[in-house]
Amino acid sequence: MRMRDIVSVYPFLFLFSAFLMILPVAAAALTAPSRQYLSHSHECDALLQFSNAFINTKDASEDYCDKDSSITSYPKTASWKNGSDCCSWDGVTCHPSTKYVIGIDLSCSWLNGTLHPNSTLFSLYNLRWLNLAGNNFYFSQISPGFGIFTGMEHLNLSHSAFSGPIAPEISHLSSLVTFNVSGNSDLTIEDDHSFRRLVGNLTQLRELVLDGIDMSTVSPNSLTNLSSTLTSLSLRDCNLRGIFPVAIFHLSNLRSLSLSHNSDLVGTLPQTNWIGPLVSLDLSNTIFHGSFPASVGNLRSMNYLDLSHSRFTGPIPPALGNLDHLTHLDLAFNNFSGIVDFEMFARLKNLQYLSFPRNNLTVMLQSDSNCSFPSLKVLILPNCKLTEFPHFLSSSSELEELDLSGNKIHGGIPEWFWRVGRDTLASLDLSDNNFTGEIPSSFCQVSSLYSLHFSDNRLNGNIPRCLGNLSNLWQLDASNNSFTGEIPSSICQLSSLYSLYLLGNRLSGTIPNCLGNLSSLTWLELSDNQLQGPLPASLANCTSLEHLNVSYNEMYDTFPHWLLNAPLYSLLVLDLQSNKFHGAIEIPIPPQISYFLISDNDFAGRLPINFSLDSNAYFIDLANNNFEGPLPIPPSTIQSYYIANNKFSGDIPYQVCNATRLQVIDLSINHLTGTIPHCFSNFNASLSILDLRANDFVGQIPDIFIPKASLRTIRLSQNRLRGTLSRSLVHCKNLQVLDLSENELEDHFPYWLEALPSLQVLNLRSNKFHGLVDSSGEADSPFPKLRIFDISANSFSGPLPAKYITNLIAMKDVTSSGFQYMDSKYGHYQDSITVVMKGSDIELVKILIVFTTIDFSGNFFEGEIPELIGDLKALKGLNLSHNNLTGRIPSSLRNLTNLEWLDLSSNELNGEIPVELADLTSLTTLNLSNNQLFGPIPKGPQIDTFEHSFDRNLGLCGHPLPNACGTDTVDSPPHSTFSEEETVHWIEWRAVPMGYGCGLVLGISSCYIMLETGRPRWLVRMLERKIYRMTKRKRRNVASRNRRRRSPRGQ
């Protein structure tokens, strides 16, 4: 290009460059609101228009201000009047010379309504501070109009129901020193870019409070963009996720940091060089973890430290004792461990709050310690393995709350303690220790007590009568001690009493009538005492009563109809179980009752047809009474329905199937008839316990078990169910107990049940099952958790099921020990089972995990007992009696060292008894009778105690049999002397009647000799089996009739 061309183009380049320079300024001018500064009078008009856009309602400010913050709210704008100088208005501040409005404080002012983007508030350009906290702007958004306040220094929009994303125009407020939008749970910061844009220009910011807003999509690493001028950062409950940058702890001016209640926020504390002006640190309810660094001792200005409900580990560093300005220390609910010598806190004379429960700490108190905490108000040291009452409390005259629960403190409560916080102590928890002795009357001098817990100690004597002097007492828990005597009537003077727990003592006498005077009483727990007499009708006056429990006493009364007829609309729980209440119940359960328990009493008669139908109860227990008539229909809300051991009769009403939330239904031991309703399939989503045992149900088990069924226990035993087993049971993947015993089911062995992964109890006893017991071969580990396997008294045949025996994994596990019962999240229901134990029918009301038994008796099994049965080392009982088993007793039985009973009787076993059986020291019952065993009986301390265990084995010798080994001979039968000719003459027709007579005598004699000698074996076996089955059937029928006649309790 030529020079002249360049010169000619230059002016245009200059103009274009100038345009580019002017363009950003022009764009800013176009996007920014036009500034038209108002005169003073117009500013007053704008304020009035702003005020008139809202209505004043107290509820707009009441929750945050009056209740949570103890700030008295009132309508400040109600005093604003047109025509008056707005500089004099409540909440308005003007510049002293220009009279421009520079500050507005309308916090807690009852403002209710929407803050619109065109509000006249945004015409007050001169504002330097604005406080609208504690109002209700009804989900208004933070408008871009806030960006007009470029001179703003303090902005507080907290707890005012703002919603949506925070306007990025807030970043225009470059002079902002404090910014608070906390308590607006519907506010969000959308992403990292939005956060960086928000704070990037706020270079003067010192206090940032974003508590409660949603920052779940903001990376914690974005916080590194915050200004170094920051002195206070509060991000409480912001849904922060990820790793918190440790650099924030090193901000040179940071004095306060709160990250609490961010349950997915991970981080660690600086391990070295942690210095700075930090005064307050709150990391509670986060996932901060790791050790507590000794460098914390460098933070000498610290006065507030809360690391509770996190995951810190290791010891508490002694350097913590250097923080002599500390007033609040909370280390609760972590994984701190080791020994804490309380002397490390000796220098913390300003300490007001100290708490570190739920760790693995052992707190050491020196008896000659000089520790004193004159400013201490709250001490929370539960579960710290304390053995002595802390003597240093004698100097804490301002003590307000003390929690020493869950320790091992023994002896009496020291007398001096009741003088310490006489005028200040409000809450005292000494529960779950080893305190002994009586409560001294001096404790009644602590008139400030509000909450008092003495439960789970060994305190005795009478409850002090001076208790009535504690006029401020709101909660009293003295349960599970050894208090005796009567409930003192002075309790009735506690007009503020909300809850009274006296359960688990030895209190006697009657319940004081004056308890009806306690109009604030909400919880009354008097269970498990020796209280007598009637339930006082005055309790109907306790109109706040929600929970009434007088169970497990000796109260004698009719049903308290007055309690349900009274205006106790608040009563939710009524528990009268295990007393001597009697008579009929003539009124239905009120709608508000949630829990209704009257089991184990003497109630009788028919219940009203709508007894529970119209209620909203979740839990109803009528078990173990004498109710009769049709089954009451449960409400649709019911979750647990216990009707066991009554005399209810008739079919199950179809309306029961409307209770689709049922988790437990126990209708056992009644006179219910008919078939099991098909509509029971409605329950499968929630039902865990189905107990219909000991009724008169007939027909087949219907296909009511659908996929994803929740059933854990099914008990249908002792009915008259017929037919084949429902294959829909295979859907019950959570099933642990299946009891179908004592019915008339006729089917092959249900091998398909082997796929149920949780099945622990399988009881098919006394039915008509038949054929081989064999695995399908499809399951790698059939019945992996089975512990009780009872298929006795059926007609199974063939060899013993070796594949099952090989794979019974739970029966090989000997690691389970102690008195652990089968797991049930429904504590009111206990799994039970009837088993043949040591020759007797025994009902196990609870099933121990260690109880492991196999019962294959009373079938037609044949062949040898497999050696691999010795692998089932957890077995407690083994019964293979009354079969056709042959061969030798396997020597592998010596491995069953936990075996307590062994019954191999009435088989065709031969050979010698293995000498190893003498080594089974746990064996208390042994039956090897009615076999073909021979040789000497082994000797041993245990086996020598068995008397009739070896009867009818003609080849056996030695103790306890009368024939000693090596000395007995068997005489040959005498040779007949009759000749063949002589015998022919006896056969004449005249001798036939004599022959019949003699034949009858000889037949009876032969039967007697045969049964005594056990020969011939095949005939004896046939007769024994017939007699066994006839006896079993007769005993079952008699037991069933007796059960219905006696209606036994405790099922």
MIVO-357106 format. One line per 4 residues: for each residue x, y, z of C-alpha. Coordinates in steps of 0.2 Angstrom, whole numbers, plus 2048, in hexadecimal, padded with zeros to 3 digits. Layout:
BEGIN
X/Y/Z  ... $
REM end
This chain:
BEGIN
800/800/800  806/811/7FC  80A/81E/809  7FC/82A/803 $
7F0/81C/804  7F5/819/816  7F3/82C/81A  7E2/82C/812 $
7DC/81E/81C  7E3/824/82D  7D4/82F/832  7C8/821/830 $
7D3/816/83B  7D3/823/848  7C1/825/848  7BE/812/849 $
7CA/811/858  7C1/81F/861  7B1/816/85E  7B7/806/866 $
7BD/810/875  7AC/818/877  7A2/809/874  7A3/801/886 $
79F/811/88E  790/813/883  78A/802/886  78B/804/899 $
781/814/897  774/80B/88E  773/7FC/89A  774/806/8AA $
764/80E/8B1  763/820/8AE  767/82A/8BD  75B/838/8C2 $
75F/83D/8D3  74F/842/8DD  74D/851/8E8  74B/84D/8FA $
738/84F/8F9  737/843/8EB  742/837/8F5  734/837/902 $
727/834/8F6  731/825/8EF  732/81E/900  71F/820/903 $
71C/817/8F2  728/809/8F7  71F/807/908  70D/807/900 $
712/7F8/8F5  712/7ED/904  706/7E8/912  70B/7E7/924 $
708/7D6/92C  711/7D0/93B  713/7BE/935  71F/7C5/927 $
72C/7C8/935  727/7BE/944  730/7AD/940  741/7B5/93D $
741/7C4/948  736/7C1/957  739/7AE/959  74A/7AA/952 $
753/7BB/955  74A/7C2/964  748/7D2/95A  738/7DB/95D $
730/7DE/94C  724/7EC/949  71E/7F6/939  72A/804/937 $
722/80B/928  711/80D/931  718/81D/938  71D/824/927 $
711/833/923  710/83D/913  715/84F/915  721/84C/923 $
734/84B/921  739/83A/91D  74A/83C/926  740/83B/936 $
738/82B/931  73B/81B/93A  749/811/931  74E/81F/926 $
75F/828/927  764/838/91D  774/840/919  777/84E/926 $
77A/85B/919  772/856/908  763/84E/910  764/840/903 $
75E/82F/90A  76D/825/90D  767/817/918  757/80C/91A $
755/800/928  744/7F7/926  749/7E7/92E  73C/7DD/937 $
72F/7EA/931  720/7DE/92C  722/7E2/91A  718/7D5/910 $
717/7D5/8FD  721/7D5/8ED  730/7E0/8EA  72E/7E5/8D8 $
73D/7E9/8CC  735/7FB/8C9  733/7FE/8DB  736/811/8E0 $
743/80A/8EC  74F/809/8DD  74E/81C/8DA  757/820/8EB $
769/820/8E3  772/827/8F2  76E/818/8FD  77E/812/906 $
775/805/911  765/7FB/90F  75E/7EE/91C  74E/7E5/917 $
751/7D6/921  743/7CC/92A  735/7D0/91E  72B/7C6/912 $
72E/7CB/900  724/7BC/8FA  731/7B4/8EE  736/7C4/8E6 $
746/7C3/8DC  755/7CE/8E0  753/7DB/8D2  761/7E1/8C7 $
75B/7F2/8CD  766/7EF/8DD  775/7F3/8D1  770/805/8D1 $
776/807/8E3  789/809/8DE  78D/812/8EF  785/805/8F9 $
790/7FF/907  784/7F3/912  776/7E9/90A  76C/7DD/914 $
75E/7D3/90C  75E/7C4/918  74F/7BA/91D  743/7C3/912 $
73D/7B5/906  746/7BA/8F6  748/7AD/8E9  751/7A9/8D8 $
763/7AD/8D3  76C/7BC/8DB  76D/7C9/8CE  77E/7CC/8C7 $
77C/7DE/8C8  780/7DD/8DB  792/7DD/8D4  790/7EF/8D0 $
790/7F3/8E2  7A3/7F5/8E3  7A2/7FE/8F4  799/7F1/8FC $
7A0/7EC/90D  793/7E0/914  787/7D5/90A  77A/7CA/912 $
76D/7C0/909  76C/7B2/915  75C/7A9/91A  755/7A9/908 $
754/797/904  74D/799/8F3  75C/7A4/8ED  769/79D/8E3 $
77A/7A0/8DB  779/797/8CB  78C/792/8C8  79E/796/8CA $
79D/7A4/8BD  78F/7AC/8C5  798/7AC/8D6  7A8/7B3/8CF $
79E/7C0/8C6  795/7C4/8D6  7A4/7C6/8E2  7B2/7CB/8D5 $
7AE/7DE/8D6  7AB/7DF/8E9  7BC/7E3/8ED  7B7/7EC/8FD $
7AC/7DE/904  7B0/7D9/916  7A0/7CF/91B  797/7C3/910 $
789/7B9/917  780/7AD/90B  779/7A0/917  76B/795/911 $
76C/79A/8FE  76F/78C/8F2  781/78B/8EC  780/778/8E7 $
787/77C/8D6  795/787/8DB  7A6/77F/8DE  7AE/783/8EF $
7BE/788/8E5  7B5/797/8DE  7B6/79E/8F0  7C8/7A2/8EC $
7C2/7B2/8E2  7BC/7BA/8F2  7C5/7CA/8F7  7D3/7CA/903 $
7CB/7D8/90D  7BE/7CB/913  7BC/7CA/926  7AC/7BF/927 $
7A6/7B1/91C  796/7A8/920  790/79A/914  785/790/920 $
779/783/918  77D/788/906  77E/776/8FF  790/778/8FB $
798/768/8F4  7AA/763/8F1  7BB/768/8F9  7BC/778/902 $
7CC/782/8FD  7D8/782/90C  7DE/793/906  7CF/79C/90D $
7D5/798/91F  7E5/7A3/91B  7DB/7B2/916  7E5/7C0/91F $
7D6/7C9/925  7CA/7BB/928  7C2/7BC/93A  7B3/7B1/938 $
7AF/7A2/92D  79F/797/92E  79D/789/922  791/77F/92D $
783/773/927  78A/770/916  789/75D/918  793/75A/907 $
7A1/766/90A  7B2/75D/90C  7C1/765/913  7D0/765/91F $
7D7/772/92B  7E8/779/928  7F5/76E/930  803/77B/930 $
806/78E/931  7F4/791/936  7F5/7A3/93C  7EA/7B2/93A $
7DC/7BC/943  7CF/7AE/942  7C2/7B1/951  7B4/7A6/94C $
7B4/795/942  7A5/78A/940  7A7/77A/935  799/770/93D $
78E/764/933  79B/762/925  7A7/755/91F  7B6/75D/925 $
7C2/750/92B  7D4/74C/930  7DD/750/93F  7DB/75F/94A $
7EC/769/947  7F6/76F/956  7F8/77F/94C  7E7/784/952 $
7F0/78A/961  7F7/799/957  7E5/7A0/955  7E6/7AA/965 $
7D8/7B5/961  7CC/7A6/95F  7BC/7A7/96A  7B0/79C/960 $
7B4/78B/959  7A7/77E/954  7AD/76E/94B  79E/764/950 $
795/756/945  7A4/755/93A  7B1/747/937  7C1/74C/940 $
7CC/73F/947  7DA/73D/953  7DE/745/963  7D9/756/969 $
7E9/760/969  7EF/768/97A  7F3/778/970  7E0/77B/971 $
7E3/781/982  7ED/790/97C  7DD/798/976  7D9/7A2/985 $
7CC/7AD/97D  7C2/79E/979  7B0/79F/97F  7A7/792/974 $
7AF/780/970  7A5/773/968  7AD/763/962  79D/757/963 $
79A/749/957  7AB/746/94F  7B7/737/950  7C3/73F/95C $
7CC/732/967  7D8/731/975  7D9/738/986  7D5/74A/98A $
7DD/750/99A  7D1/75E/9A0  7E0/768/9A6  7E3/76D/994 $
7D4/779/995  7DA/781/9A6  7DF/791/99E  7CE/793/995 $
7C7/79E/9A2  7BB/7A7/996  7B3/796/990  7A0/797/991 $
79C/788/986  7A5/777/985  79E/768/97C  7A6/758/975 $
79A/74A/976  799/73B/96A  7AC/739/967  7B7/72B/96D $
7BF/735/97B  7C3/731/98D  7C3/741/997  7CF/740/9A6 $
7CA/74B/9B5  7D8/74D/9C2  7D2/74C/9D4  7DE/75A/9D9 $
7DB/765/9CA  7DA/778/9CC  7D0/77A/9BC  7C2/787/9BE $
7B7/78E/9B1  7AE/79D/9B9  7A5/7A2/9A8  79F/791/9A4 $
78D/790/99F  78B/780/995  795/770/997  790/761/98C $
79B/752/98F  790/742/98C  798/731/988  7A9/737/98D $
7AD/729/999  7AD/734/9A8  7AD/72A/9B9  7AC/739/9C5 $
7A1/748/9C6  7AC/757/9C0  7B1/761/9CF  7B6/770/9C5 $
7A4/775/9C3  7A4/77B/9D5  7AB/78C/9CE  79E/78D/9C0 $
791/798/9C8  78A/79D/9B8  786/78B/9B1  776/78A/9A7 $
777/779/99F  780/769/9A4  780/758/99A  78A/74A/9A2 $
77F/73C/99B  786/72B/995  795/72B/9A0  79B/71F/9AF $
799/72C/9BD  795/722/9CD  790/727/9DE  784/734/9E4 $
781/745/9DC  78D/751/9E6  783/75C/9F2  78E/76B/9ED $
788/76A/9DB  776/770/9E0  77D/780/9E6  787/784/9D6 $
77A/78A/9CA  76C/78D/9D6  766/79C/9CC  76C/798/9BB $
76C/785/9B7  75E/782/9AB  762/771/9A3  76A/762/9AC $
76D/751/9A4  775/743/9AF  76C/734/9A7  774/724/9A3 $
782/724/9B1  784/71A/9C1  77E/727/9CD  777/71F/9DD $
76E/724/9EC  75F/730/9EF  75D/741/9E7  75F/74E/9F5 $
752/75A/9F8  75F/768/9F6  75D/766/9E3  74C/76E/9E4 $
755/77E/9E8  75B/780/9D6  74B/789/9D1  751/78E/9C0 $
751/77B/9BA  747/779/9A9  74C/768/9A4  752/75A/9B0 $
758/749/9AA  75C/73B/9B7  758/72C/9AD  761/71B/9AC $
76B/71C/9BC  769/713/9CC  761/720/9D7  755/71A/9E4 $
749/720/9F2  73A/72B/9F0  739/739/9E3  73B/749/9ED $
72B/752/9F2  733/762/9F0  733/760/9DE  724/76B/9DD $
730/77A/9E1  738/779/9CF  72B/784/9C8  734/787/9B7 $
736/774/9B4  730/76F/9A2  737/75E/9A1  73B/750/9AE $
742/73F/9AA  746/734/9B8  743/724/9AF  74C/713/9B1 $
752/715/9C3  74C/70D/9D3  741/71A/9DA  733/713/9E6 $
724/71A/9EE  716/724/9E7  717/732/9DA  717/741/9E5 $
708/74D/9E2  714/75C/9E3  718/758/9D1  706/760/9CD $
70E/771/9D2  719/771/9C3  70D/77B/9B8  719/77C/9A9 $
71D/76A/9A9  71D/763/997  723/752/999  724/746/9A7 $
72E/735/9A6  72E/72A/9B5  72E/719/9AC  739/70A/9B1 $
738/70D/9C4  730/704/9D2  723/712/9D6  713/70C/9DE $
702/712/9E3  6F6/71C/9D8  6F9/729/9CB  6F5/73A/9D4 $
6E5/741/9CE  6EC/753/9CE  6F6/74F/9BF  6E7/755/9B6 $
6EB/767/9BB  6FB/767/9B0  6F3/76F/9A1  704/770/997 $
708/75D/99A  70B/755/989  715/745/98D  711/73A/99C $
71B/72A/99D  718/71F/9AC  71B/70E/9A5  724/6FF/9AD $
720/703/9BF  715/6FC/9CC  707/708/9CB  6F5/703/9D0 $
6E4/708/9D0  6DA/711/9C3  6E0/71D/9B6  6DB/72F/9BD $
6CD/736/9B3  6D4/747/9B6  6E1/744/9A8  6D3/749/99D $
6D6/75B/9A2  6E8/75A/99B  6E3/762/98A  6F5/762/984 $
6F8/74F/987  6FF/747/978  708/737/97F  701/72D/98D $
70A/71C/992  705/713/9A2  70A/702/99B  712/6F4/9A5 $
70A/6F8/9B6  6FC/6F0/9C1  6EE/6FC/9BD  6DD/6F5/9BF $
6CF/6FF/9B6  6C3/6FE/9A8  6C7/706/998  6C9/719/99A $
6BB/71E/98E  6BB/72F/996  6CD/731/98E  6C7/72F/97D $
6B7/739/980  6C0/748/987  6C5/756/97D  6D7/750/97C $
6D9/753/969  6EC/753/96B  6ED/741/972  6F7/737/966 $
6FE/728/970  6F4/71E/97C  6FE/70F/984  6F5/704/991 $
6FD/6F3/98D  701/6E7/99A  6F6/6EC/9A8  6E5/6E6/9B0 $
6D9/6F0/9A5  6C9/6E6/9A2  6B8/6E7/99B  6B1/6EC/98A $
6B6/6FB/97F  6A7/703/979  6AD/712/96F  6B8/714/960 $
6CA/71A/95F  6CA/72D/95D  6D0/734/94C  6E0/73C/953 $
6E7/72D/95B  6F7/726/953  6FC/718/95F  6F0/70E/968 $
6F7/700/973  6EC/6F6/97F  6F4/6E4/97E  6F6/6D8/98C $
6E7/6DD/996  6D6/6D5/99A  6CB/6DF/98E  6BD/6D5/987 $
6AD/6D5/97C  6AA/6DC/96B  6B2/6EB/964  6A7/6F8/95B $
6A6/6F5/949  6AF/706/945  6BB/704/954  6CA/709/94A $
6C4/70C/938  6C1/71F/93A  6D1/722/943  6E2/727/93C $
6EC/71B/946  6FD/714/941  6FF/707/94E  6F1/6FD/957 $
6F5/6EF/963  6E6/6E5/96A  6F0/6D5/96D  6EE/6C9/97C $
6DD/6CE/982  6CC/6C5/981  6C4/6CF/973  6B7/6C5/968 $
6AC/6C7/959  6B1/6CD/948  6C2/6D4/944  6C3/6E7/946 $
6C7/6F0/935  6D7/6FA/936  6D8/70C/930  6E0/70F/91F $
6EF/718/928  6F4/708/932  706/702/932  706/6F6/940 $
6F7/6EB/945  6F8/6DF/953  6E9/6D5/957  6F1/6C5/95D $
6EA/6B9/96B  6D8/6BE/96C  6C8/6B6/967  6C4/6BF/957 $
6BA/6B4/94B  6B4/6B4/939  6BC/6B8/929  6C9/6C6/926 $
6BE/6D5/920  6C3/6DA/90F  6C5/6EC/915  6D5/6E7/91D $
6DD/6E8/90C  6DA/6FB/90B  6E8/6FD/918  6F6/6FE/90B $
703/705/917  703/6F6/922  714/6F0/927  70F/6E4/935 $
6FF/6DA/936  6FE/6CD/944  6ED/6C4/945  6F4/6B4/94D $
6EC/6A9/95A  6D9/6AE/957  6CA/6A4/950  6CB/6AC/93E $
6C4/6A1/930  6C3/6A1/91D  6D1/6A3/911  6DF/6B0/910 $
6D9/6BE/906  6E0/6C1/8F5  6E0/6D3/8F8  6EF/6D1/904 $
6F9/6D4/8F5  6F5/6E7/8F8  701/6E7/907  711/6E0/8FE $
719/6F1/8FB  71B/6F5/90E  716/6E5/917  724/6DD/921 $
71B/6D2/92D  70C/6C6/929  707/6BB/938  6F7/6B1/936 $
6FC/6A2/940  6F1/698/94C  6E0/69C/944  6D4/691/939 $
6D9/697/928  6D5/68B/91A  6D9/68A/907  6E9/68D/8FE $
6F5/69A/901  6F1/6A7/8F4  6FD/6AF/8E7  6FE/6BF/8F1 $
711/6C2/8F1  716/6CE/8E3  727/6D3/8DD  731/6DE/8E8 $
727/6D9/8F7  72D/6DF/908  728/6D0/912  735/6CB/91F $
72A/6BF/92A  71C/6B3/924  714/6A8/931  704/69E/92C $
707/68F/937  6FA/686/941  6EB/688/934  6E3/67D/928 $
6EB/683/918  6EB/676/90A  6F2/674/8F9  703/678/8F1 $
70E/686/8F7  70C/697/8EE  71B/69A/8E2  719/6AD/8E4 $
722/6AB/8F4  732/6AC/8EA  72F/6BE/8E8  732/6C1/8FA $
745/6C5/8F9  746/6CC/90A  73D/6BD/913  746/6B7/922 $
739/6AD/92B  72D/6A1/922  722/696/92E  715/68B/925 $
715/67D/932  706/673/938  6FB/675/929  6F5/669/91C $
700/66F/90E  703/661/901  712/664/8F5  723/660/8F0 $
732/668/8F9  732/67B/8F4  743/67B/8ED  740/68C/8E5 $
741/694/8F6  754/691/8F6  756/6A1/8EC  750/6AC/8FA $
760/6B5/900  75A/6BA/912  750/6AA/917  756/6A5/929 $
747/69B/92F  73E/68E/924  730/684/92E  726/677/924 $
723/66B/932  713/660/933  70C/662/922  70A/656/913 $
719/65A/909  721/64B/900  72E/645/8F4  741/649/8F3 $
749/658/8FB  755/65E/8EE  75C/66E/8E8  757/676/8D7 $
76A/677/8D3  767/689/8CD  76D/692/8DD  780/692/8E0 $
77C/694/8F3  76B/68D/8F7  764/694/908  774/69E/90C $
76D/6A5/91C  761/697/922  763/693/935  754/68A/939 $
74F/67C/92D  740/672/932  737/666/926  732/659/933 $
722/64F/934  71F/64E/921  721/640/914  732/645/90C $
73C/637/906  74D/632/8FE  75E/637/904  761/645/90F $
764/656/905  777/656/904  778/665/8F9  76E/66F/905 $
778/669/913  788/66E/90A  782/680/906  77A/685/917 $
787/693/919  77F/69A/929  77F/68A/932  792/689/92F $
795/69A/937  79A/699/949  79F/6AB/94B  78E/6B1/950 $
78D/6B2/963  784/6BA/971  771/6BE/974  76E/6C6/963 $
75C/6C3/95C  757/6C3/94A  756/6D5/944  745/6DD/943 $
742/6F0/941  731/6ED/949  736/6EC/95B  724/6E8/961 $
724/6D8/956  72F/6CA/95B  732/6BB/94F  72E/6AB/958 $
72E/699/952  729/688/959  736/67A/958  739/669/95F $
747/66C/96B  74E/65D/976  73F/653/973  732/661/977 $
728/66E/96D  730/67F/972  72A/690/96C  738/69C/96A $
730/6AD/96D  740/6B5/967  74C/6AD/95B  75E/6AE/95F $
76A/6B0/950  775/6A2/957  766/696/958  769/68A/94A $
760/679/947  75B/66C/93B  74C/661/93D  748/654/930 $
740/648/93B  730/63E/938  733/63C/925  738/62D/91A $
74A/632/917  756/624/913  768/620/910  777/626/91A $
779/636/924  786/640/91A  797/643/922  796/656/91C $
789/659/929  798/65B/935  79B/66C/92C  78C/674/933 $
796/67A/943  789/686/949  77C/679/94B  773/679/95C $
767/66B/958  766/65D/94C  757/651/94B  756/644/93D $
74C/638/947  73D/62D/941  744/62A/92F  74C/61B/926 $
75E/620/927  76B/613/927  77E/611/928  789/618/936 $
788/627/940  795/633/937  7A4/637/942  7A4/649/93B $
797/64C/948  7A6/64F/953  7A7/660/94B  796/666/951 $
79D/66D/961  78E/679/964  782/66B/962  776/66A/971 $
76A/65D/96C  76B/64E/960  75D/642/95B  761/634/94F $
754/628/957  748/61C/94E  753/619/93E  75D/60A/938 $
76E/611/93D  77B/604/940  78D/602/945  795/609/955 $
792/61A/95D  7A1/625/958  7AB/628/968  7AD/63B/962 $
79B/63E/968  7A1/63D/97A  7AB/64D/976  79C/657/973 $
79B/660/983  78D/66C/97E  781/65D/97B  773/65C/988 $
767/651/97F  76B/641/975  760/634/96E  767/625/964 $
759/619/969  750/60D/95D  75E/60A/951  76A/5FB/94D $
779/602/956  786/5F6/95E  796/5F6/968  79B/600/978 $
793/610/97C  7A0/61E/97D  7A5/625/98E  7A6/637/992 $
7A0/644/99F  792/649/994  78C/639/98C  78C/630/99C $
77E/63A/9A2  772/634/995  766/627/99C  75B/620/98E $
764/627/97F  769/616/979  75A/60B/97C  754/5FE/96F $
765/5FC/967  768/5E9/96B  77A/5E9/966  77F/5F7/972 $
788/5F4/983  78F/5FE/991  788/60C/99C  77A/610/99E $
774/600/997  773/5F1/9A3  77E/5E6/998  790/5E9/99A $
79B/5E7/98B  7A4/5D6/989  799/5CC/996  788/5CA/98D $
783/5BA/984  774/5B7/97A  76B/5A6/97D  766/59C/96E $
754/597/96D  750/585/974  74F/577/968  73D/570/965 $
739/55E/96C  729/55C/962  72A/54F/954  722/552/943 $
715/544/946  710/54B/957  70C/55C/950  701/555/942 $
6F4/54F/94E  6F1/561/955  6E9/566/944  6D7/561/946 $
6C8/56B/943  6C3/56A/955  6D3/574/95A  6CF/582/94E $
6C6/58D/95C  6D4/58A/968  6E0/58F/95B  6D7/5A0/959 $
6D8/5A3/96B  6EA/59E/96D  6EE/5A9/95E  6E7/5B8/966 $
6F1/5B5/975  701/5B2/96B  6FE/5C1/960  6FD/5CD/96F $
70C/5C5/977  716/5C6/967  712/5D8/965  718/5DB/976 $
728/5D2/974  72B/5DA/963  729/5EB/96A  734/5E7/978 $
742/5DF/96E  741/5E9/95E  740/5DA/953  73B/5D8/945 $
742/5E9/940  737/5ED/931  727/5EA/93A  72C/5F4/949 $
731/603/93E  720/602/935  716/602/946  721/610/94D $
71E/61B/93F  70C/618/93F  70B/61C/952  716/62B/950 $
70B/633/943  6FB/62F/94C  702/637/95C  709/646/953 $
6F8/649/94B  6EF/647/95B  6FA/652/965  6F9/660/958 $
6E6/65F/958  6E5/65F/96B  6F2/66E/96C  6E7/677/960 $
6D7/675/96A  6E0/67A/97A  6E8/689/972  6D7/68F/96D $
6D0/68B/97E  6DE/694/988  6E2/6A2/97C  6F4/6A3/983 $
6FC/6B4/985  70D/6BA/980  70D/6B5/96E $
REM end
